[in-house]
Amino acid sequence: MFVMAAQMDPKTTELVGIAAAVAGHCQPCFAYHYREAVRLGVSVEEIQAAVELARAVRGSGDRHMDEFAMRQMAGASRPNKSADPT
């Protein structure tokens, strides 16, 4: 168990796991956390709320990345050395 997860109740831990799996596009992670959440008695509505929150977060990040890429290609901003992963 992760240190931070030890500070949350098991149902919350699984809901966070579900949201992280959706945001991170990890199908095996989602399947695992979904099964655990159901086993713990998490409601379908709670699971749906976690999924919707993750989708909103993921969508925001996707939109910002799309806009950034378009600005870069249009020459609207110069490459940021601090953003260079190399």
N, C-alpha and C positions, 0 to 999 in steps of 0.2 A: 504494500500500500504506500502511496506517495505521502510525503509529510503533510502537504496541504490537505489532501483527501482525509487524513486522520482528524482534521479539525472540522469536518462537515459530517452531517448524518449520511448514512448510506444512500438514501433516496436522492438527496441533493448531489452527491458524488456521481451517481449514474446519470442524472439529468445534465450535469456539466459535461460528462463524458459523451453523451448523445450530441449535445450542441457542438462540442469540439470535433467530434467525428464528422458531423455534417459540414462544418466550416472548413475542415481539413480534407474533405473528399475521401475519407477513409471508410470504405464499406465494411471491412472486417471489424473495425473498431465500433462502428454503428451497431452491427449485428450483436457483438458482445455486450455493449452497454444497454442495448434494447432488451436483450434477454434478461440481464441482471435487473433492470428497472422493473420489468414485468414480474419477475420472481419476487421482488421486494414490495409489490403492490402499488407501484406508481400508476396513476390513472392515464388513460389514453389522452385526455385533455392536457395533462401536465407534460407528457411526451411531445404532443403536438406544439405546445407553447415553446418548448426548448428547441424544436426543429425550426419553427418560424423565426425565433430570435436569431438562431445561427444563420438562417438564410438571409435575413436582413443584414447581418454583419458581413457575411460573405459577399452579398450583392454590393454593398457599399465599397468594400475593398476592390472588387472587380471593376466597378465604375471608375474609381479613382485611378486604378492602374491603366485602364483604357484611355482615360483623359491624359494621363502622363505620357503614355506612349505616343499619342497623337501630337502632343505639344513637342515632344522630342523630334519626331519625324518632320514636323513643320518648321523646326528651327526656332520655335518660340522660346525655348530655354536651352542653355548650354548644359552639357553633361556635368553632373555634380560629382566631383571626385569622391566625396564622402559616401556617395551612394554606390560607388564602384566596388563590387564584391571581390575584385582581384587584388 
